[in-house]
Amino acid sequence: MEKKDKKILIVDDEEDLCEILRYNLRNEGYITDTAHSAEEALQKPLASYDLILLDVMMGEMSGFKMADLMRKKMNINTPIIFLTVKNTENDILTGFSLGADDYMTKPFSINELTARVKAVLKRSAVTGKHQVTTEKFGAIELDTQKKRLIISNRKIELTRKEYEILKLLIDNQGKIFSREDILNSVWGNDVIVTNRTVDVNITRLRTKLGKYGEFIKNKSGFGYYFEMDQLHSGKNEK
């Protein structure tokens, strides 16, 4: 994968720092997205990123807690570089024990950061660390490597945005996402699109899901969510 295709999420409650990192990484040719809290970051399709730059000390949920959730609960192996003022040996060991790929203490230079980003991305490409197993939800499977949908062993190609919307909804079953939430999570801050774009992608997804398209539900005035019923959950699928 070329550098221009590498997608990086920057998670830090210092908005100015987020913008500085975003600006410099974009100048290096990376696709960038930002979140100003762990809670906001967890609403994004984390497995779709090639690298996450994660601040440790943030609001209610720390970067350590977010990383722990990603690795142990969500089975997401996206490489992580921790960014923090916490620089004791115990802090660093904690970071690596949570699956960090690198650990940088603030303040740091942009040149050092970009060098470490390049090194981690190169290592993950060689080791295949970013690979995630196929995720199954009843009769529905998501091939997280080829970014496609599989239903009853039938492979269905999805556009990148269709895949990210579906994964966002499935990974957060029952949670309602407004059109604005979906736009922010899937399109990020780099592209200006309208709410109608979400509706168009949802319509295409429902069509590709066939009889399972009804699992993508809409609560009028609130937004979209994914909910499987018992009849079509896949338990009785042959």
Secondary structure, DSSP 8 states (H G I E B T S, - for coil): --GGG-EEEEE-S-HHHHHHHHHHHHHTT-EEEEESSHHHHTTS-GGG-SEEEEESS-SSS-HHHHHHIIIIIS-----EEEEES--SHHHHHHHHHTT-SEEEESS--HHHHHHHHHHHHHHHHHHTTT----EEETTEEEETTTTEEEETTEEEE--HHHHHHHHHHHHTTT--B-HHHHIIIIITTT----HHHHHHHHHHHHHHHGGGGGGEEEETTTEEEE---STTSSTT--
